[in-house]
């Protein structure tokens, strides 16, 4: 049978989601935690391959197994074999044609940015940090110019393996809570480093280094060299994944009412 899991993790200490030789990955850690419950090794497939240091509030994965277990075993049982930094939130049986990545219709990311003169201590590694004051209105104006279906070549990493740079950015919202800025992004899919490169451009605008319409110029240029440097991974979270309700999975998308 095929089982889907919802997973959260702290990306610190991992080389990213995907298994890599001689480095600790979230995929390897979770597969090792599932194996004792499944009675053998399993292979996981994820909705998104998060990078080193990137966290997840709602990653979705699936695997195939011949083991018949109560759903609680795939949650509480697996969690007993995982480090504190990784936890299974829920488990659901799914049809054989479900795929965590290819059945997804959208992804949600959140970036949390601490904006104060002093670096973080308690939240180090869980938030990005920028010392200079930021202009919320300017960043919101720049964000508005990036929404829609575009060629996001200027916001993709050189090593990005996506077949096309065209993506539809449904939502890019910026809000402030005390000394933190929260960036919420929702798209059909994201290119490699796309979110962190967007944050880099918005922060440059917010700091007054560039006008808001510079974001549109960067987008139109399709030239990565003309954009801002890739922002730190620390404050980035995979916040949820969209699926058709027919799959019967819990809703993982964050509330977009704000």
Beta strands, then each sheet from edge to edge (+ up, - down):
strand 1: 2-9
strand 2: 45-46
strand 3: 55-64
strand 4: 86-94
strand 5: 106-115
strand 6: 128-130
strand 7: 148-151
strand 8: 166-177
strand 9: 180-187
strand 10: 236-242
sheet 1: 2+ 3- 1+ 4-
sheet 2: 2+ 3- 10- 5+ 6+
sheet 3: 2+ 3- 10- 5+ 9- 8+ 7-
end
